[in-house]
Amino acid sequence: MSWWYVYFLKSLIKDDVHFGSTDNLYSGTNQHNNGYVQLTKAYRLMELAVYVAVRTAKKARKLGKCLKKDSGKTILDMGD
């Protein structure tokens, strides 16, 4: 069985955090840093700050939505 990942990237040049999900954590992170994702293109370079592994894409999307809320950001304390 494969894993899905909910990941959090933090910009190294601007105070910005991006949340996403993927079944290939390495590839997903590289797509952001290589400018293939329009949403984060202006905020490159991004570093992987946190990731969580879950069993299904559905669970990854659900967890990602939950953590994108202010309470999720507070729990992860992405501001440091």
WOPEUR-V256538 format. One record per residue. N is the residue number from 1. RES is the residue in one small letter. PHI is phi in whole degrees, -180 to 180 (999 if undefined). NEAR is the number of other ideal C-beta (glycine too) atoms within 10 Angstrom. D_CENTER is the distance of its C-alpha to the mean C-alpha in Angstrom with 2 decimals. Layout:
n=N res=RES phi=PHI near=NEAR d_center=D_CENTER
n=N res=RES phi=PHI near=NEAR d_center=D_CENTER
This chain:
n=1 res=m phi=999 near=4 d_center=21.73
n=2 res=s phi=-90 near=8 d_center=18.31
n=3 res=w phi=-108 near=13 d_center=15.01
n=4 res=w phi=-116 near=21 d_center=11.85
n=5 res=y phi=-125 near=21 d_center=8.51
n=6 res=v phi=-99 near=24 d_center=5.94
n=7 res=y phi=-128 near=22 d_center=3.10
n=8 res=f phi=-132 near=22 d_center=2.89
n=9 res=l phi=-106 near=26 d_center=4.78
n=10 res=k phi=-115 near=19 d_center=8.26
n=11 res=s phi=-70 near=18 d_center=10.97
n=12 res=l phi=-88 near=12 d_center=14.08
n=13 res=i phi=-115 near=10 d_center=16.43
n=14 res=k phi=-146 near=10 d_center=15.63
n=15 res=d phi=-75 near=9 d_center=14.57
n=16 res=d phi=-144 near=14 d_center=11.34
n=17 res=v phi=-127 near=18 d_center=7.82
n=18 res=h phi=-121 near=17 d_center=5.20
n=19 res=f phi=-114 near=19 d_center=3.31
n=20 res=g phi=-159 near=21 d_center=3.94
n=21 res=s phi=-140 near=21 d_center=6.33
n=22 res=t phi=-160 near=17 d_center=8.76
n=23 res=d phi=-99 near=13 d_center=12.00
n=24 res=n phi=-139 near=13 d_center=11.86
n=25 res=l phi=-60 near=17 d_center=9.23
n=26 res=y phi=-63 near=10 d_center=11.46
n=27 res=s phi=-65 near=9 d_center=12.09
n=28 res=g phi=-61 near=18 d_center=8.70
n=29 res=t phi=-65 near=19 d_center=8.02
n=30 res=n phi=-64 near=12 d_center=11.65
n=31 res=q phi=-61 near=15 d_center=11.66
n=32 res=h phi=-67 near=22 d_center=9.73
n=33 res=n phi=-72 near=16 d_center=12.11
n=34 res=n phi=-94 near=10 d_center=15.04
n=35 res=g phi=83 near=11 d_center=14.90
n=36 res=y phi=-83 near=10 d_center=14.66
n=37 res=v phi=-108 near=17 d_center=12.13
n=38 res=q phi=-56 near=7 d_center=14.40
n=39 res=l phi=-60 near=9 d_center=12.10
n=40 res=t phi=-111 near=20 d_center=10.80
n=41 res=k phi=-55 near=11 d_center=14.02
n=42 res=a phi=-75 near=11 d_center=15.80
n=43 res=y phi=-109 near=19 d_center=13.37
n=44 res=r phi=-67 near=16 d_center=13.39
n=45 res=l phi=-85 near=12 d_center=13.31
n=46 res=m phi=-115 near=23 d_center=9.78
n=47 res=e phi=-112 near=11 d_center=9.54
n=48 res=l phi=-72 near=16 d_center=7.35
n=49 res=a phi=-97 near=16 d_center=8.04
n=50 res=v phi=-150 near=15 d_center=7.43
n=51 res=y phi=-145 near=16 d_center=7.11
n=52 res=v phi=-130 near=17 d_center=9.53
n=53 res=a phi=-97 near=11 d_center=11.77
n=54 res=v phi=-134 near=17 d_center=13.72
n=55 res=r phi=-84 near=11 d_center=16.59
n=56 res=t phi=-134 near=13 d_center=16.09
n=57 res=a phi=-63 near=13 d_center=13.98
n=58 res=k phi=-61 near=10 d_center=15.59
n=59 res=k phi=-66 near=14 d_center=14.54
n=60 res=a phi=-64 near=22 d_center=10.85
n=61 res=r phi=-63 near=15 d_center=11.20
n=62 res=k phi=-64 near=14 d_center=13.39
n=63 res=l phi=-65 near=18 d_center=11.36
n=64 res=g phi=-59 near=20 d_center=8.33
n=65 res=k phi=-62 near=13 d_center=11.22
n=66 res=c phi=-65 near=12 d_center=12.78
n=67 res=l phi=-77 near=18 d_center=10.20
n=68 res=k phi=-72 near=16 d_center=9.71
n=69 res=k phi=-70 near=10 d_center=13.41
n=70 res=d phi=-55 near=7 d_center=15.08
n=71 res=s phi=-65 near=10 d_center=16.05
n=72 res=g phi=-66 near=16 d_center=12.61
n=73 res=k phi=-63 near=15 d_center=11.79
n=74 res=t phi=-65 near=10 d_center=15.24
n=75 res=i phi=-61 near=11 d_center=14.83
n=76 res=l phi=-81 near=15 d_center=11.92
n=77 res=d phi=46 near=8 d_center=13.92
n=78 res=m phi=-78 near=18 d_center=11.34
n=79 res=g phi=-86 near=9 d_center=14.46
n=80 res=d phi=-90 near=5 d_center=16.06
